[in-house]
């Protein structure tokens, strides 16, 4: 799922947890234009796996997906990384 067959990995990897297809499309266009890697996990568990496997430089989350505890959701990911925004 995270392999880059025959090419070097992108300089910037982004994990983007958003539910809206138009948001995903916008991010995909932006990432393609800048030659960045992007994955769109469908759950918190997939996001955690991507965090550990890809070691992304950027993580984007739609706070509506995390519900009222979105601050804890983001804090948990921030605590598990070193330097991811």
C-alpha positions in Angstrom: 0.0 0.0 0.0 2.9 2.4 0.7 5.4 1.2 -1.9 6.9 3.3 -4.6 7.7 0.8 -7.4 10.7 1.7 -9.5 10.9 5.3 -8.3 12.4 7.0 -5.3 10.0 8.0 -2.5 8.7 11.5 -2.5 10.5 14.1 -0.4 7.3 15.0 1.4 4.7 12.5 2.6 1.3 13.5 3.8 -1.3 11.5 5.7 -4.7 13.1 5.0 -7.7 11.8 6.9 -10.7 13.6 5.3 -14.2 12.3 4.5 -15.1 14.8 1.8 -14.3 13.6 -1.7 -13.8 17.1 -2.9 -11.2 17.7 -0.2 -9.4 14.5 -1.2 -9.5 15.5 -4.8 -8.0 18.9 -4.0 -5.2 17.4 -1.9 -4.5 14.8 -4.6 -4.1 17.6 -7.2 -1.9 19.6 -4.9 0.3 16.6 -4.1 0.7 15.5 -7.7 1.6 19.0 -8.8 4.3 19.2 -6.2 5.5 15.5 -6.4 4.5 14.8 -2.8 3.3 11.5 -1.6 -0.2 11.4 -0.1 -2.3 8.6 1.5 -6.0 8.8 2.5 -6.6 6.4 5.4 -10.2 5.6 6.1 -9.9 5.2 9.8 -7.9 6.2 12.8 -6.2 2.8 12.9 -5.1 3.1 9.2 -3.8 6.6 10.1 -1.8 5.2 12.9 -0.3 2.6 10.7 0.6 5.2 8.0 2.2 7.3 10.7 4.5 4.5 11.7 5.2 3.1 8.2 5.5 6.4 6.2 6.9 8.7 8.9 5.1 11.6 7.1 6.2 15.2 7.4 2.6 16.4 7.5 -0.7 14.9 8.8 -4.0 16.5 8.0 -7.2 15.6 9.8 -10.8 16.7 9.4 -11.7 17.4 13.0 -15.3 16.4 12.3 -14.2 12.8 11.8 -12.8 12.7 15.3 -15.9 14.2 16.9 -15.9 16.3 20.0 -12.6 14.8 21.3 -10.7 16.0 18.2 -8.1 17.7 20.4 -7.2 14.4 22.1 -7.2 12.7 18.7 -4.6 15.1 17.3 -2.6 15.2 20.6 -2.3 11.4 20.5 -0.8 11.5 17.0 1.5 14.4 17.9 2.8 12.5 20.9 3.6 9.5 18.8 5.8 11.4 16.4 8.9 13.6 16.3 8.3 16.7 14.4 5.2 16.0 12.3 2.9 19.0 11.9 
